């Protein structure tokens, strides 16, 4: 009696890989952000904790933005560095961020980064903004008014503790 032919396992694996390539995964923007993050980590390891280099990278990321996000990011940089001089500017996933003890506290994300309709200013879990059972950790930004600037400055001060 003859044994039934075994299925070619190697061929099945190839078909599975080919099928998974067509499934949804990371977008091109997300892959680019991950690459930027890895480059940032390598640069940090080479440079150690160099505030000037981090600030230079953050300002270069800001300069690469399109208007109106570039103007907002420049103004936010001034507000954050004035409100919390202890925070060190750096980049985080290719966007400007501000860290304390190498831990990102707050960040700005351009609307062009992922094709959203607004820029985002957010806080990481390292920010000391806890207020009961729920509190905001990111804000959509369309423009910076005097009131918005004052609120951001106060939040940054609170976030640093």
Steps between C-alpha positions, in 0.01 A plus 500: 500500500629837401538791747323820405738765370610751761421861441801714420538688829764733360266611222219558752727726704580706191132541425436610859775762479368626168149522642618689807680760287168606355338536843485834673806591700690816573448796271795660321482789749509261797798311354679833443431604861643171628813547287539854637463368854774241447732763352430725800587222744827429318590870498422528872723202575787657305461848644411415857291769664584804291235770535638711213485208257146414611386858456664517159313184393168634633545832319594319178180293530303822548668667201406201283128551571263684272305805610293556712639214712855638479394832657303319772792267576744793525268682739443184706877449521535850649209445742625161620863602545390810693246316717723202578871565444576160658353326194747408227386540138546197275314319226262214555377305196635788290300768683612753763473376856614610845646259752601484863762239593482363142125434537268692266257717694331687214510511121365672190373309199452681171172444318701397194666213691202269456279717278266613776291815497670648805836503676528336841667606822518214744642366822648160575422294807807661663315832522361574845154605387300240690168644609260243642393209283522678163701786349600612152837391366489652149352806341407580141652831390364716221655829617682646797315784667623680812258293712617172343866597551435578867321167548784307334760679713307414819454135393871463420596642840260260671619207288859546613390518863 
